[in-house]
């Protein structure tokens, strides 16, 4: 972090540039067997999270989503990510909300964003050093705020208060 006007400000700091080379580190069979139940649990939670986001936007924007296609795409990204030490992809709500709020209408946006991210990671990481973490959080909060359905929470409160509490806590 840095100190500005006597206040500590948490900043992004150093971001490594470039892409990692693909690698494959074999896992001992014992470790693999031990990790397998956790892997299934993480995969299930990730899929459920992504599916919920996909269904929300499909309902909101009036289009169809196919659970099998979503599962295959997510599985492919996880398998490909293994070679780059990537994390399991889950909870795309904030990214999807940012896309929706910016007026994105098609999947071409994903290609454009991926290309811009590759260029940024390759050539612009030094510019990220002094970005306050609060700015990144603010971008996500403003985007996700538009996704909250206050009307449904009010209806739930009027009909079943327990449901409204659950909706509020999990929103």
URFEN-V287220 format. One record per pair of residues at least 12 apart in sequence whose C-alpha atoms are under 10 Angstrom apart, sorted by the first residue. I is the first residue (numbers start at 1). GAP is how many residues later the second one is. If there is no record, write none. Layout:
((I:GAP) (I:GAP))
//
This chain:
((1:12) (1:128) (1:129) (1:131) (1:132) (2:128) (2:130) (9:121) (9:122) (9:123) (9:124) (9:125) (10:120) (10:121) (10:122) (10:123) (10:124) (11:117) (11:118) (11:119) (11:120) (11:121) (11:122) (11:123) (11:124) (11:125) (12:116) (12:117) (12:118) (12:119) (12:120) (12:121) (12:122) (12:123) (12:124) (13:112) (13:113) (13:114) (13:115) (13:116) (13:117) (13:118) (13:119) (13:120) (14:111) (14:112) (14:113) (14:114) (14:115) (14:116) (15:106) (15:109) (15:110) (15:111) (15:112) (15:113) (15:114) (16:105) (16:106) (16:109) (16:110) (17:101) (17:102) (17:103) (17:104) (17:105) (17:106) (17:107) (17:108) (17:109) (18:100) (18:101) (18:102) (18:103) (18:104) (18:105) (18:106) (18:107) (19:65) (19:99) (19:102) (19:103) (20:63) (20:64) (20:65) (20:66) (21:62) (21:63) (21:64) (22:58) (22:59) (22:60) (22:61) (22:62) (22:63) (23:59) (23:60) (23:61) (23:62) (24:58) (24:59) (24:60) (24:61) (25:57) (25:58) (25:60) (39:49) (42:46) (42:48) (43:28) (43:31) (43:32) (43:35) (43:45) (43:46) (43:47) (44:27) (45:45) (45:46) (46:28) (46:42) (46:43) (46:44) (46:45) (46:46) (47:20) (47:23) (47:24) (47:27) (47:28) (47:41) (47:42) (47:43) (47:44) (48:23) (48:42) (48:43) (49:40) (49:41) (49:42) (49:43) (49:44) (50:20) (50:21) (50:24) (50:39) (50:40) (50:41) (50:42) (50:43) (51:14) (51:15) (51:16) (51:19) (51:20) (51:39) (51:40) (51:41) (52:39) (52:40) (52:41) (53:37) (53:38) (53:39) (53:40) (53:41) (53:43) (53:44) (54:12) (54:13) (54:16) (54:38) (54:39) (54:42) (55:12) (56:37) (56:91) (57:36) (57:39) (57:40) (57:43) (57:90) (60:87) (61:39) (61:44) (74:14) (74:15) (74:16) (75:13) (75:14) (77:12) (93:47) (93:50) (93:51) (93:54) (94:45) (94:46) (94:47) (94:48) (94:49) (94:50) (94:51) (94:53) (95:45) (95:48) (95:49) (96:14) (96:47) (96:48) (96:51) (97:43) (97:44) (97:45) (97:46) (97:47) (97:48) (97:49) (97:50) (98:41) (98:42) (98:43) (98:44) (98:45) (98:46) (98:48) (99:14) (99:44) (100:43) (100:46) (100:47) (101:41) (101:42) (101:43) (101:45) (101:46) (102:41) (144:27) (145:26) (147:24) (148:19) (148:20) (148:23) (149:18) (149:19) (149:22) (150:17) (150:18) (150:21) (152:12) (152:15) (153:12) (153:13) (153:14) (153:15) (153:18) (154:14))
//
